Amino acid sequence: MKGILKKIVCVACVTALTVSVVACGNTADDKNAMSKGNNTKVEDNNKKYTKSDNNKNIDKSKKEHKYSDELAKYFPNVEGTVLKYSGTAEYGHVLTLSNVDEKNDKLILDFKGEIEDMSDGEGPSKEELMFEKEYEIGSDYVKEKQKNKERRHSQSIIREQTVLKLPLKEGNKWEEKVTIDGKEYTAIVKIVQISKDKDGKALIKTETVVKGIEHYPENMYKESKTFKEGKGIIEFKNVILFPKAYNGDKDAHMNFGYSLFE
């Protein structure tokens, strides 16, 4: 009888231990499952975060400007930049970058200039020595616009023109309609030279020709401009007519030019 009781007790103990082990196993499995679930949530969150970041990058890229950096590098871009020029017959003027702005995917540079008075106050008024111009830089062009109402003698006779255009390579040329003294003409602009200065700064020289204009040599107006990386125009040359030229004196003109004082 005692032997039978001992067997019953042993079986009961073994059964209890087995249930305990199974229960422990289930608990561990449950914990592992929970852990996996948490990991899944973390991974999902990571995926969400990455996707969100990508969207931010896309949005940022959409906001990037559309004007040409290749063209913009040929002009100053810091407001307050002052440029001093000197030229023919003791001519001189000071040009200040007064405003830099982005409008409709274009970079707008506004300059204000003042011509030096060499007459000791006996010549033009201060207002007559002031001038303004604007450079509009787009996706593949640079347009120059004279903003002062009356043209100054040192300015181009073309009040609005495309002065640079992609691709920037020697031989590239373009034509456009321009208005000069109320009449429409065709201007032909050509990139004649691309080089670098002693400091490694890029230089671009252009020549503009407008045919069919009276009183100019061979009835043709010519001008040249040289642009330098970070400076804008560093040299300008053209032909100036004297007032009496309009009375039939075809010889009343002179070669004029100025360059940046560095």
C-alpha positions in Angstrom: 0.0 0.0 0.0 2.8 2.4 0.9 4.5 1.6 -2.4 1.3 2.5 -4.3 1.1 5.9 -2.4 4.7 6.7 -3.2 4.0 6.0 -6.9 1.0 8.3 -6.9 2.9 11.1 -5.2 5.8 10.8 -7.7 3.4 10.9 -10.7 1.8 14.0 -9.2 5.1 15.8 -8.7 6.2 15.0 -12.3 2.9 16.3 -13.7 3.3 19.5 -11.7 6.8 20.0 -12.9 5.8 19.4 -16.5 3.0 21.9 -16.3 5.4 24.4 -14.8 7.9 24.0 -17.5 5.2 24.3 -20.3 3.9 27.4 -18.6 7.3 29.0 -18.5 7.9 28.1 -22.1 4.6 29.8 -23.1 5.6 32.9 -21.1 8.9 33.1 -22.8 7.3 32.7 -26.2 4.8 35.4 -25.4 7.6 37.7 -24.3 9.5 37.0 -27.5 6.4 37.6 -29.5 5.8 40.9 -27.8 9.4 41.9 -28.3 9.1 41.1 -32.0 5.9 43.1 -32.2 7.7 46.1 -30.6 10.6 45.7 -33.0 8.2 45.7 -35.9 6.7 48.9 -34.6 10.2 50.5 -34.3 11.0 49.4 -37.8 7.7 50.8 -39.1 8.4 54.1 -37.3 11.9 54.1 -38.9 10.4 53.5 -42.3 7.9 56.4 -41.7 10.7 58.7 -40.6 12.8 57.9 -43.6 9.9 58.4 -46.0 9.1 61.7 -44.3 12.7 62.8 -44.7 12.7 62.0 -48.3 9.6 64.0 -48.8 11.3 66.9 -47.1 14.2 66.6 -49.4 11.9 66.6 -52.4 10.1 69.6 -51.2 13.4 71.4 -50.6 14.6 70.6 -54.1 11.4 72.0 -55.6 12.1 75.3 -53.9 15.6 75.6 -55.4 16.0 78.5 -57.8 15.7 78.1 -61.6 18.1 80.9 -62.7 21.5 79.9 -64.0 24.3 79.6 -61.5 26.7 79.5 -64.4 25.7 82.9 -65.5 25.1 84.4 -62.0 28.7 83.7 -61.0 29.8 86.5 -63.4 28.2 89.2 -61.2 28.6 90.4 -57.6 25.8 89.2 -55.3 26.4 91.1 -52.0 24.4 94.2 -51.5 26.6 97.2 -50.9 29.3 96.1 -53.3 31.1 99.1 -54.8 32.8 99.1 -58.2 34.9 102.0 -59.5 35.5 102.7 -63.2 37.8 105.0 -65.1 38.0 105.7 -68.8 38.4 108.0 -71.8 39.2 111.7 -71.2 39.3 111.3 -67.4 35.9 109.8 -67.3 35.0 107.9 -64.1 31.9 106.6 -62.3 31.1 104.6 -59.2 28.6 101.7 -59.3 26.9 100.2 -56.2 24.9 97.0 -56.0 21.8 98.4 -54.2 19.5 95.4 -54.2 19.6 91.6 -54.8 16.3 89.8 -55.2 14.7 86.6 -56.6 11.5 87.2 -58.6 9.6 84.6 -60.6 12.6 82.2 -60.7 14.9 85.0 -61.8 17.8 86.7 -60.0 17.5 90.5 -60.1 20.5 92.7 -59.5 19.9 96.5 -59.1 22.8 98.9 -59.5 22.9 102.6 -58.9 25.7 104.7 -60.4 27.1 108.2 -60.2 29.4 109.8 -62.9 32.2 111.8 -61.5 31.9 115.6 -62.0 35.1 116.8 -63.6 33.7 120.4 -64.2 34.0 121.7 -60.6 30.3 122.2 -60.5 30.0 124.0 -63.8 28.7 121.1 -65.8 25.6 118.8 -65.4 23.6 118.8 -62.2 24.0 116.0 -59.7 20.8 114.4 -60.8 22.0 114.4 -64.4 25.1 112.4 -63.3 23.0 109.7 -61.7 22.0 106.5 -63.5 20.5 103.1 -62.7 20.6 99.7 -64.4 19.3 96.2 -63.7 20.6 92.8 -64.6 18.0 90.0 -64.9 19.5 86.5 -64.8 17.2 83.7 -66.0 17.6 80.1 -66.8 19.8 80.6 -69.8 20.3 84.4 -70.3 21.3 87.7 -68.7 19.4 90.8 -69.7 20.7 94.4 -69.0 18.1 97.2 -68.6 18.8 100.9 -68.2 16.4 102.2 -65.6 17.1 106.0 -65.7 14.7 107.9 -67.9 17.4 109.8 -69.9 20.3 107.9 -71.2 23.8 109.0 -70.1 26.5 109.5 -72.7 28.6 106.6 -71.1 25.7 104.1 -71.4 25.0 101.8 -74.3 22.5 103.2 -76.9 20.6 100.0 -76.4 18.5 100.5 -73.4 17.5 96.8 -73.0 19.4 93.9 -74.4 20.5 90.3 -73.7 24.2 90.6 -72.8 25.0 86.9 -72.1 23.4 83.7 -73.1 24.1 80.0 -72.7 26.1 78.1 -73.8 29.1 80.1 -72.7 31.5 79.2 -75.5 33.5 81.2 -78.0 31.5 81.7 -81.2 28.1 81.5 -79.6 25.9 84.3 -81.0 22.3 85.4 -80.9 20.0 88.0 -82.5 17.3 90.1 -80.9 15.1 93.0 -81.7 16.1 96.2 -79.9 14.8 99.7 -79.8 17.1 102.7 -80.3 15.8 106.2 -80.3 12.3 104.9 -80.9 13.2 102.8 -83.9 13.5 99.0 -84.0 16.7 97.3 -85.1 18.3 93.9 -85.0 21.3 93.5 -82.7 23.7 90.6 -83.2 25.7 89.6 -80.1 28.7 87.2 -80.2 30.9 85.7 -77.5 34.4 86.4 -79.0 36.7 85.4 -76.2 36.7 83.2 -73.1 39.8 83.3 -70.9 41.1 83.6 -67.3 43.0 86.4 -65.6 46.2 85.9 -63.6 44.2 84.9 -60.5 42.3 82.2 -62.4 39.0 84.2 -62.6 36.9 83.6 -65.7 36.5 86.3 -68.3 34.0 86.6 -71.2 34.2 89.2 -73.9 31.2 89.9 -76.2 30.7 92.1 -79.2 27.4 93.7 -80.3 26.7 95.0 -83.8 23.6 96.9 -85.0 23.5 97.8 -88.6 21.6 100.6 -90.4 22.2 103.4 -87.9 23.1 106.7 -89.5 26.0 108.9 -88.4 28.0 106.0 -87.0 31.0 104.7 -89.0 29.8 102.6 -91.9 26.2 103.2 -90.5 27.0 100.5 -88.0 27.0 100.8 -84.2 29.4 98.5 -82.3 30.1 97.9 -78.6 32.1 95.4 -76.6 31.7 94.2 -73.1 34.0 92.1 -70.9 32.5 90.3 -67.9 34.6 88.9 -65.0 33.6 86.2 -62.5 32.2 87.9 -59.4 32.5 91.5 -60.8 30.1 92.0 -63.7 31.3 94.3 -66.4 35.0 95.2 -66.1 35.4 96.8 -69.6 33.1 98.6 -72.0 33.8 100.2 -75.4 31.7 101.9 -78.0 31.4 105.0 -80.2 29.9 108.2 -78.9 28.2 110.7 -81.3 28.4 114.5 -80.6 25.1 116.4 -81.0 26.2 118.1 -84.2 26.4 114.6 -85.8 22.7 114.8 -86.3 23.1 117.9 -88.4 25.1 116.1 -91.1 28.6 116.1 -89.7 29.4 112.4 -90.0 32.9 112.8 -88.5 31.6 114.1 -85.2 32.1 110.9 -83.2 34.8 109.5 -80.8 35.8 106.1 -79.5 34.9 105.8 -75.8 35.5 103.3 -73.1 36.0 102.6 -69.4 37.3 99.8 -67.3 37.1 98.6 -63.7 39.7 100.0 -61.3 40.9 97.0 -59.3 
